[in-house]
């Protein structure tokens, strides 16, 4: 498993996507706090999308770490 070269778009986009999903969650929570009644429902899709992106990122990170650990054990064993 190799990393993209330094300065490549793939290497700069991932951290920005991680940050943007956290900001989306924060924005949705602020909207939930500031709105009243039925208007609060408009913030729920943003909250669900942000949480979904974070969950997807977590699953992908765990999968990559498990793959890396397996590769290290195979090469050293």
LUMKOL-349359 format. One record per residue (C-alpha): x, y negated, z. Coordinates in pm, whole numbers, plus 50000, padded with zeros to 5 digits. Layout:
LUMKOL-349359
XYZ;...
This chain:
LUMKOL-349359
500005000050000;501544967049893;500574931449968;499934906149693;502874882849631;503194851949847;501234822549711;498854844249508;495144836349521;494354870049679;496584861849974;495084827550035;491414836149977;491044862750248;491844839950544;489564812950402;486714837750369;487204849250727;487144813250848;484134804350633;482054832950774;482794821351129;481824785951035;478614798950877;477734816551203;478514785051401;476394763751168;473484787951195;473674788051575;473724750051585;470744749051352;468904773551578;469554751051876;468584718551708;465464729651523;462074736751672;459254760551594;459024776351252;461974755851123;464304778251324;463584806751084;465534788650812;468794794151004;468394831751040;469544841450686;472784822050731;473354838651067;472734873450925;475014867350628;477804854550852;477494884251087;477404907950789;480574893050645;482334896450981;481184932551016;482364940550664;485714924650739;486044945151058;485254977850879;487724970050601;490454960750848;489954993051043;490055013350722;493294996650609;494895001950951;493895038550956;495305043150605;498545025950705;498865047351019;498255078850817;500895068550565;503395061150841;502785094551010;503105112950681;506395095950590;507915100150938;506595134951010;
